[in-house]
Amino acid sequence: MSTFAEEPVTILDELRALREHDAPTHGGRVLSYVYDPGVAELDELAADAARLMQPVNGLDPTTFGSVAALERDVIAFVRDLLHGDSDVVGTVTTGGTESCLLAVKTARDAWVAAGGTGTPRLVMPATAHAAFHKAAHYFGLDLDLVPVSSEGVVAVDDIEARLGADVAMVVVSAPSYPVAALDPVAAVAELAAARGIDVHVDACIGGLVLPFWPDLPDWDFAVPGVTSVSADLHKYGYAPKGASVLLQRGRDRQRLQYFATTRWPGYPVVNPTILGSKSAGPLAAAWAITRALGVSGFQGLVDSTRRSTDAILAAIAAIEGLRVLGDPVGPLLAVAADPAVSAAARVDPHHWADAVRGLGFTLQLQPANGAIGSTTHLTITPVTERVLPDLLAALTAGADAVRGVSHVDATPLIGQLPPLTGPLDSDAAAAILAGFGIGTEGALPDALAPLLAIIEITPPALAERLLTELLARLVEPAPAG
């Protein structure tokens, strides 16, 4: 009698068929979410290392000593890159969100330990990552967002005006994800340190790139007032999801990050992260990649990424109707319509992204928010250089195809909404989505510009509820029977 209900070969064939519908994770055709070094041997090394650690539980390094050894080496590598001394200690987490959550949790507990009372505040530019919104929600902090300019730049004076005894932490980005702005880390850290306020540098996306990027001001532990830095290994560290590093200045302060209890009849629980049991595979892959590449290997991959970034910046500057927002730092950029040209010559960034997707490249649409208008985001990786001619041609042709097409006006759709008198249940939320022409059976519209226009004009609480319903229904099983 066979052990299996289905044959393994059949199961894997089905999985391969499902993967065929995904956006490609290699080859440079997707300019967000994936970080392809373009080195097949590196991918194989990571896969082999992860497979060796597949049965290991990262929960307990006293049982699995390899976990402690790998984590120690990875932390040392990243600490050296980020100018940390022996007082800087750290943890490998399961991703940037967990790193950000733990940084906020530590700051909150340090603030309480220092005598803070009431509800602490988390101060940060409006461009800081949404993970910090989640952290404030989870850990009971008031989120205090500092407005930024239309170019995504925050003023130091505006942050200074928010500082007070109830502030547990200030977050700055290196760089910010939406617009690739390098926040004024040194100036903010100096102001915060004078008031005894923690400063976290969110370098989840830039932490393994900016150390190799030329002509940047100090932004990491080289700045005295910085108390913690997050840097993702599954971004420009090229490890599989999910692996990140959270570094903290000061052992006693970092120990506040931990959860420990002996108040149950089972094994003593001591967790440096939110997760207990966790895969050691991504950690092993990250460790293997840092060993294989070393500093010189990372530098070479960043040099390739920088050449592509420069070429894309030049190409967009030459496209009538588009412009790059602000002064991007690192291999990210946001593209907006150029208000300096006539409406007939202007290119809407969301229509542009839809057109470019039709030409084989996936860009990421970003809705207007605050002073920042509608944009399209691009993340450049080492493999981009291999497809650069085709990509530049697609960026130009996509703009030519939609030049002069106005931004989608979602006002008529919003006007069709029934009066909303209270919280939406799931069926009501699904009905509203259907009224917008957005299905809830696993299919998104072919053109994303209309969806983004709805998000832009819908009150945030309603937009968040509808998006929650949309994503939740994507994974619901079919009705029983």
Solvent accessible surface area in square Angstrom, and as a share of the most:
residue,aa,sasa,rsa
1,M,245,1.09
2,S,66,0.43
3,T,129,0.75
4,F,116,0.48
5,A,113,0.87
6,E,93,0.42
7,E,94,0.42
8,P,58,0.36
9,V,100,0.57
10,T,72,0.42
11,I,81,0.41
12,L,86,0.43
13,D,75,0.39
14,E,101,0.45
15,L,94,0.47
16,R,138,0.50
17,A,50,0.38
18,L,109,0.54
19,R,109,0.40
20,E,141,0.63
21,H,158,0.71
22,D,74,0.38
23,A,55,0.43
24,P,68,0.43
25,T,51,0.30
26,H,103,0.46
27,G,31,0.30
28,G,9,0.09
29,R,78,0.28
30,V,14,0.08
31,L,3,0.02
32,S,4,0.03
33,Y,148,0.56
34,V,33,0.19
35,Y,22,0.08
36,D,8,0.04
37,P,7,0.05
38,G,7,0.07
39,V,50,0.29
40,A,72,0.56
41,E,130,0.58
42,L,10,0.05
43,D,43,0.22
44,E,109,0.49
45,L,68,0.34
46,A,7,0.05
47,A,58,0.45
48,D,86,0.44
49,A,12,0.09
50,A,23,0.18
51,R,171,0.62
52,L,146,0.73
53,M,21,0.09
54,Q,121,0.54
55,P,115,0.72
56,V,23,0.13
57,N,48,0.24
58,G,7,0.07
59,L,38,0.19
60,D,49,0.26
61,P,59,0.37
62,T,126,0.74
63,T,89,0.52
64,F,72,0.30
65,G,48,0.46
66,S,49,0.31
67,V,5,0.03
68,A,35,0.27
69,A,38,0.30
70,L,17,0.08
71,E,36,0.16
72,R,151,0.55
73,D,63,0.33
74,V,0,0.00
75,I,23,0.12
76,A,39,0.31
77,F,36,0.15
78,V,0,0.00
79,R,59,0.22
80,D,102,0.53
81,L,18,0.09
82,L,0,0.00
83,H,116,0.52
84,G,14,0.13
85,D,81,0.42
86,S,80,0.52
87,D,62,0.32
88,V,0,0.00
89,V,24,0.14
90,G,15,0.15
91,T,2,0.01
92,V,12,0.07
93,T,4,0.02
94,T,47,0.27
95,G,7,0.07
96,G,10,0.09
97,T,52,0.30
98,E,13,0.06
99,S,0,0.00
100,C,2,0.01
101,L,11,0.05
102,L,4,0.02
103,A,0,0.00
104,V,0,0.00
105,K,35,0.15
106,T,0,0.00
107,A,1,0.01
108,R,62,0.23
109,D,31,0.16
110,A,24,0.18
111,W,27,0.10
112,V,82,0.47
113,A,80,0.62
114,A,94,0.73
115,G,55,0.53
116,G,20,0.19
117,T,119,0.69
118,G,71,0.68
119,T,68,0.39
120,P,8,0.05
121,R,47,0.17
122,L,0,0.00
123,V,0,0.00
124,M,0,0.00
125,P,0,0.00
126,A,39,0.30
127,T,6,0.03
128,A,7,0.05
129,H,81,0.36
130,A,69,0.53
131,A,5,0.04
132,F,0,0.00
133,H,70,0.31
134,K,86,0.36
135,A,0,0.00
136,A,5,0.04
137,H,149,0.66
138,Y,131,0.50
139,F,41,0.17
140,G,48,0.47
141,L,12,0.06
142,D,75,0.39
143,L,58,0.29
144,D,25,0.13
145,L,66,0.33
146,V,0,0.00
147,P,84,0.53
148,V,16,0.09
149,S,50,0.32
150,S,57,0.37
151,E,54,0.24
152,G,0,0.00
153,V,84,0.48
154,V,6,0.03
155,A,48,0.37
156,V,41,0.23
157,D,103,0.53
158,D,66,0.34
159,I,0,0.00
160,E,60,0.27
161,A,85,0.66
162,R,70,0.26
163,L,22,0.11
164,G,26,0.25
165,A,102,0.79
166,D,52,0.27
167,V,4,0.02
168,A,4,0.03
169,M,0,0.00
170,V,0,0.00
171,V,0,0.00
172,V,0,0.00
173,S,2,0.01
174,A,0,0.00
175,P,4,0.03
176,S,1,0.01
177,Y,49,0.19
178,P,41,0.26
179,V,3,0.02
180,A,0,0.00
181,A,12,0.09
182,L,34,0.17
183,D,5,0.03
184,P,41,0.26
185,V,4,0.02
186,A,51,0.40
187,A,40,0.31
188,V,0,0.00
189,A,0,0.00
190,E,128,0.57
191,L,38,0.19
192,A,0,0.00
193,A,55,0.43
194,A,87,0.68
195,R,112,0.41
196,G,70,0.67
197,I,11,0.06
198,D,21,0.11
199,V,0,0.00
200,H,0,0.00
201,V,0,0.00
202,D,11,0.06
203,A,0,0.00
204,C,14,0.08
205,I,12,0.06
206,G,1,0.01
207,G,0,0.00
208,L,2,0.01
209,V,1,0.00
210,L,4,0.02
211,P,42,0.27
212,F,17,0.07
213,W,33,0.12
214,P,58,0.36
215,D,146,0.76
216,L,48,0.24
217,P,88,0.55
218,D,86,0.45
219,W,11,0.04
220,D,4,0.02
221,F,9,0.04
222,A,42,0.33
223,V,7,0.04
224,P,118,0.74
225,G,12,0.12
226,V,0,0.00
227,T,25,0.14
228,S,0,0.00
229,V,1,0.00
230,S,0,0.00
231,A,1,0.01
232,D,2,0.01
233,L,1,0.00
234,H,19,0.08
235,K,35,0.15
236,Y,3,0.01
237,G,3,0.03
238,Y,13,0.05
239,A,7,0.06
240,P,55,0.35
241,K,116,0.49
242,G,21,0.20
243,A,1,0.01
244,S,0,0.00
245,V,0,0.00
246,L,0,0.00
247,L,1,0.00
248,Q,0,0.00
249,R,56,0.20
250,G,16,0.15
251,R,113,0.41
252,D,125,0.65
253,R,34,0.12
254,Q,3,0.01
255,R,120,0.44
256,L,60,0.30
257,Q,5,0.02
258,Y,80,0.31
259,F,117,0.49
260,A,66,0.51
261,T,32,0.19
262,T,107,0.62
263,R,223,0.81
264,W,120,0.42
265,P,141,0.89
266,G,34,0.33
267,Y,124,0.47
268,P,91,0.57
269,V,24,0.14
270,V,84,0.48
271,N,16,0.08
272,P,34,0.21
273,T,7,0.04
274,I,88,0.45
275,L,80,0.40
276,G,26,0.25
277,S,74,0.48
278,K,43,0.18
279,S,75,0.49
280,A,2,0.01
281,G,5,0.05
282,P,21,0.13
283,L,13,0.07
284,A,3,0.02
285,A,0,0.00
286,A,1,0.01
287,W,67,0.24
288,A,7,0.05
289,I,1,0.00
290,T,9,0.05
291,R,158,0.58
292,A,61,0.47
293,L,29,0.15
294,G,23,0.22
295,V,86,0.49
296,S,93,0.60
297,G,20,0.20
298,F,1,0.00
299,Q,62,0.28
300,G,40,0.39
301,L,21,0.11
302,V,3,0.01
303,D,38,0.20
304,S,14,0.09
305,T,2,0.01
306,R,76,0.28
307,R,134,0.49
308,S,0,0.00
309,T,3,0.02
310,D,76,0.40
311,A,30,0.23
312,I,0,0.00
313,L,50,0.25
314,A,66,0.51
315,A,20,0.16
316,I,0,0.00
317,A,85,0.66
318,A,87,0.68
319,I,10,0.05
320,E,100,0.45
321,G,1,0.01
322,L,7,0.03
323,R,70,0.26
324,V,29,0.17
325,L,4,0.02
326,G,32,0.31
327,D,120,0.62
328,P,29,0.18
329,V,23,0.13
330,G,3,0.02
331,P,3,0.02
332,L,1,0.00
333,L,1,0.00
334,A,0,0.00
335,V,0,0.00
336,A,9,0.07
337,A,27,0.21
338,D,26,0.13
339,P,93,0.59
340,A,93,0.72
341,V,37,0.21
342,S,70,0.45
343,A,71,0.55
344,A,81,0.63
345,A,15,0.12
346,R,83,0.30
347,V,0,0.00
348,D,11,0.06
349,P,3,0.02
350,H,0,0.00
351,H,30,0.14
352,W,0,0.00
353,A,0,0.00
354,D,24,0.12
355,A,22,0.17
356,V,0,0.00
357,R,70,0.26
358,G,68,0.66
359,L,87,0.43
360,G,36,0.35
361,F,2,0.01
362,T,41,0.24
363,L,6,0.03
364,Q,31,0.14
365,L,18,0.09
366,Q,24,0.11
367,P,51,0.32
368,A,40,0.31
369,N,107,0.55
370,G,81,0.78
371,A,61,0.47
372,I,18,0.09
373,G,40,0.38
374,S,21,0.14
375,T,3,0.02
376,T,0,0.00
377,H,0,0.00
378,L,0,0.00
379,T,2,0.01
380,I,0,0.00
381,T,8,0.04
382,P,8,0.05
383,V,6,0.03
384,T,3,0.02
385,E,60,0.27
386,R,171,0.62
387,V,24,0.14
388,L,25,0.12
389,P,98,0.61
390,D,80,0.42
391,L,0,0.00
392,L,44,0.22
393,A,62,0.48
394,A,8,0.06
395,L,0,0.00
396,T,60,0.35
397,A,46,0.35
398,G,0,0.00
399,A,0,0.00
400,D,83,0.43
401,A,76,0.59
402,V,20,0.11
403,R,68,0.25
404,G,34,0.32
405,V,73,0.42
406,S,88,0.57
407,H,67,0.30
408,V,42,0.24
409,D,100,0.52
410,A,3,0.03
411,T,74,0.43
412,P,82,0.52
413,L,51,0.25
414,I,38,0.19
415,G,65,0.62
416,Q,128,0.57
417,L,38,0.19
418,P,77,0.48
419,P,124,0.78
420,L,79,0.39
421,T,137,0.80
422,G,42,0.40
423,P,143,0.90
424,L,33,0.16
425,D,93,0.48
426,S,53,0.34
427,D,105,0.54
428,A,38,0.29
429,A,0,0.00
430,A,16,0.12
431,A,66,0.52
432,I,13,0.07
433,L,4,0.02
434,A,68,0.53
435,G,52,0.50
436,F,20,0.08
437,G,60,0.58
438,I,6,0.03
439,G,37,0.36
440,T,18,0.10
441,E,157,0.70
442,G,46,0.45
443,A,66,0.51
444,L,92,0.46
445,P,42,0.27
446,D,134,0.70
447,A,45,0.35
448,L,43,0.21
449,A,2,0.01
450,P,54,0.34
451,L,19,0.10
452,L,15,0.08
453,A,3,0.03
454,I,9,0.05
455,I,41,0.21
456,E,50,0.22
457,I,72,0.37
458,T,6,0.04
459,P,77,0.48
460,P,99,0.62
461,A,78,0.61
462,L,19,0.09
463,A,8,0.07
464,E,107,0.48
465,R,63,0.23
466,L,6,0.03
467,L,56,0.28
468,T,80,0.47
469,E,7,0.03
470,L,3,0.01
471,L,101,0.50
472,A,44,0.34
473,R,56,0.20
474,L,63,0.31
475,V,124,0.71
476,E,101,0.45
477,P,122,0.77
478,A,86,0.67
479,P,127,0.80
480,A,110,0.85
481,G,129,1.24
